[in-house]
């Protein structure tokens, strides 16, 4: 952390300690360390800011905040126990489920370490060190480079920095670009690849309310699961873990949400936002909405098929409903109209200041680029959607590309196909077999072909005979696919496998699109920083960068909201509300064991979910939600419907994240599972007084 | 009114003025007059109780509360203007709509009396006089009569009383039984049969939210329409009309809802309630749910078909959603479980008192009858559903029955086919042609046949060829049907019309069912009064009888509620909320003229709907909602979803009726319609101060 540069913040006029307020802002560790501590104390923080992150030692609350397969999670014991959302470990549960041993439905509890279930592909990364490398990256771009060359130079420099960083044993590194290149940070993490399932509640609890309640409030979902990380076959001992608070939260309480928010679009110009709306989200809602219906139809009444597509369906449902919410929220919140006004205000400000001439020019060029990209937006989306579409096509295009990349020197390869990524890619290709169900995959493929053919361009000018294609290909066999994984382009061609031939035919289009994306990224790296410097300077206060899957902190308070006229939502729900919704039928079927335990308590006194005004997005799933003393009070797992479009702008009136209350988890473990051992391990055994202060650094 | 007997209330121990509280209770005029006035004043009533109903003169607020085709309505001008719900005059709007003159969609406003649109079948009845005839009815039952004979004797006596009453010119009379015969009241009304449409908003306002919002809160529906009653070709001058309050309501305000609630089931035993749940409501939800899908499917994309079935569809939707709500509410409120406990409490009380031995025996027999009726419940329902099903079958069975009844002396006929009913029946048979759409009617018929055939009993043991049936019948021609209306049984048979032949084949089953219903009604008339006397005595306070389409008053306050955990509903909505819901697409498409007018005002200050805890049910649609001074502040038009099952029991926590605020009506007339003339006529012209007190009796 010695090399952290605050140049860019200083440029924004924040020479004094920055004023980070609760509410808007996914703050970086650097911004947190630089914050006005007195102000945070006034808002409810009861520990020194340095307890959040000790850059010298790489410890503190943030050291316990880990990334698990795109989700966030937290260590909660000195013995490597990790708490995250049920939906974040769903793939691991699915991996061990079979029609005759349906862990998805029944849930799972390992009563001894031996019973824990290992995951093929589940990995955890623990943050260690953040280094500002902006100057190094910028210096790597040759004078007079065009946008494509700029992108290649930045890419090469990043690979070089990552490669150097990963020389440390166990290190997993990346260079993260903030706001399109305003800042570059080299992030060193420690990767744990032996992660085992310890506890997952029945799906009826972990997903209570299902798609009906997803993104909704009031919510009654026990969205948590627990895993344990191992290192060299022994439980991993984290630098720091979160003590559990049994005192709970109440309306008005200060909380912090720590985690890895994935992607937001607040640094875009209004015209770029309109592009996102008109193509990205509208197409997601439409295409993925259709794919959901296709998968449901193709597996109806088939237990094996239903288990196979469960994970894809869950993900598509989430993405499609998110897209609908973004579209509704953009309209409802008039977000693009507001951004247009904000852009105009900054432009007027910058136009009066000669030192911001570059910002004015950059804004105009960003808008031109946005207008140009509309021409190919639908085709671009369909090509990108292969990553979420029929598995056979996804695998075939990956295999074809892999064979071409492998012959290159590692540092010149496409980042996804570098040696460091290959074990992961191979694991996924193997594990994907669990998600393959022929009828469903074929139906998806048919839909994809029809949409591509509708554009009447090569190589998909008409819809081929899908059944014949699947009948003849070997890509859908896991064993055969893994053989193909190591084959050369010539060997793959020699197979005359029709799915591979299709992938070869698509390859030029995919490469052309990638090239055009790189060129665009190069232009953005040139333009965005200039524009953002003007935006930040005009704001005259700290501005949190857009989410980019790096570690962030959001300061917040527990509070309800008014979703619409004549309706007020309170910020807390309880087991009583879960029982109130119980119909006995999916997705509102409370399991018998929970009903029985509930009958023995005052259900209104078992807290379940709570709202706060934390600034979150996808990737914050499983984020530890902690109180002012740094104790775990819950896990973030969702945002409310009215707040989905906060990816484009924060609206304090409706910006609410949804958390599962840790007291529900404790109640379930104690009253339903009788898991006293686990409770003791996380320091919350029955009768034990709540931890009075955060656990010491180990 | 001289003959009103309070014997039964006295029997309940209410020798002192009865304590009628706001909230539970649809009180009869008699109960209101007998109430504790001081208590009502404390709750918010600011006028003497005698201003509600002056029995000697037949005037007061209740005299302005009229019945319009099963809905409630109120006079609002000395010139016969009547305000009721949009959905109550929907048939009249539909009658004048054609694809090229779509009043349903566009709305209608008569700017002069000449432009008003007459209704073929719309009739208004104005209450005049209530006479307790219990002793006379009871005395008519011969000693030792069995249940069928009892029913016949009561029926004959009622006809005789009605016939005597209707000797007065213009009088329309009925004998209403309260709680199955605890009391019988002869009600004399004055009938106005010339009713003309004056104003209906566009459907997009009158039904804003459509089936999505129906039964829901928060609500933003302008559910009102206006008609004018004529007598001898001149505007009718009512005895009393409601002054309009422009002061509006606020949370906590006292209001009264006046009207004709149709039917409730609170006087049933728990076992009888379970019958209603298991057959009546479950079958309504299932069968009518299917018919809705059938009608929608059969008219999709056909403008004429859509207009034709609009009214049936609206009614079926309402009934089916109501049934679902009843079922959900019964379960959620554990109403039958609570009634079981209440029944047991009364039984325990009565068993200790020899004078209530008859009550104990009656309760047991009522439960036995309920158990017996289960055997034929499905078939009974299907036979009854002919009244809501395919028009051709409904008409054919009516024609067949009419020809048989007409040959009898008037007083011996089935009440529906007595001379006094025939003009109405003929009008309906004529007007029904507007609702006839061949494809839809055939599809309904097919569904009905399939369900009947599934029971494998005569006369419908298999599904006939429906298209051939419709191809050959003449019943579907309005002109031919009206000819049949006067034909004898022999003439009808001689036609060899297959639809009539089907009706002849069904006739014995329909008669048998009617006979069995009469026998049951006779038994209930014998048993229910005894049981209810025990229930009322045990309660030790006034108990309002079940709704029976007679005039009632509910005292209430404006208030919100908590529908479920973490959600609080405020009691008022505004135009701002309507705009918030606007998607531009049905059913949330605010018309352009309203959007334009809304842009010129602070929409949050134009009140739209409000909640109160009035005790209402179907039939209360269009009920005047008045403030403590008797001024009109709104119209009741719905109940909230959580309150649908209040037909079985009143739950103060969620018992809320939904009213349209009169201020929205005034705003629409003024700002959108510029209907200054109408506003002046109802004494609410722009700039005019609100009426300070109820208008004097004319």
Boltz contact constraints between the chains, C-beta under 6 A:
constraints:
  - contact:
      token1: [A, 218]
      token2: [B, 565]
      max_distance: 6.0
  - contact:
      token1: [A, 218]
      token2: [B, 566]
      max_distance: 6.0
  - contact:
      token1: [A, 218]
      token2: [B, 567]
      max_distance: 6.0
  - contact:
      token1: [A, 564]
      token2: [B, 580]
      max_distance: 6.0
  - contact:
      token1: [A, 565]
      token2: [B, 218]
      max_distance: 6.0
  - contact:
      token1: [A, 565]
      token2: [B, 573]
      max_distance: 6.0
  - contact:
      token1: [A, 565]
      token2: [B, 577]
      max_distance: 6.0
  - contact:
      token1: [A, 565]
      token2: [B, 580]
      max_distance: 6.0
  - contact:
      token1: [A, 566]
      token2: [B, 218]
      max_distance: 6.0
  - contact:
      token1: [A, 566]
      token2: [B, 569]
      max_distance: 6.0
  - contact:
      token1: [A, 566]
      token2: [B, 570]
      max_distance: 6.0
  - contact:
      token1: [A, 566]
      token2: [B, 573]
      max_distance: 6.0
  - contact:
      token1: [A, 567]
      token2: [B, 218]
      max_distance: 6.0
  - contact:
      token1: [A, 568]
      token2: [B, 568]
      max_distance: 6.0
  - contact:
      token1: [A, 569]
      token2: [B, 566]
      max_distance: 6.0
  - contact:
      token1: [A, 570]
      token2: [B, 566]
      max_distance: 6.0
  - contact:
      token1: [A, 573]
      token2: [B, 565]
      max_distance: 6.0
  - contact:
      token1: [A, 573]
      token2: [B, 566]
      max_distance: 6.0
  - contact:
      token1: [A, 577]
      token2: [B, 565]
      max_distance: 6.0
  - contact:
      token1: [A, 580]
      token2: [B, 564]
      max_distance: 6.0
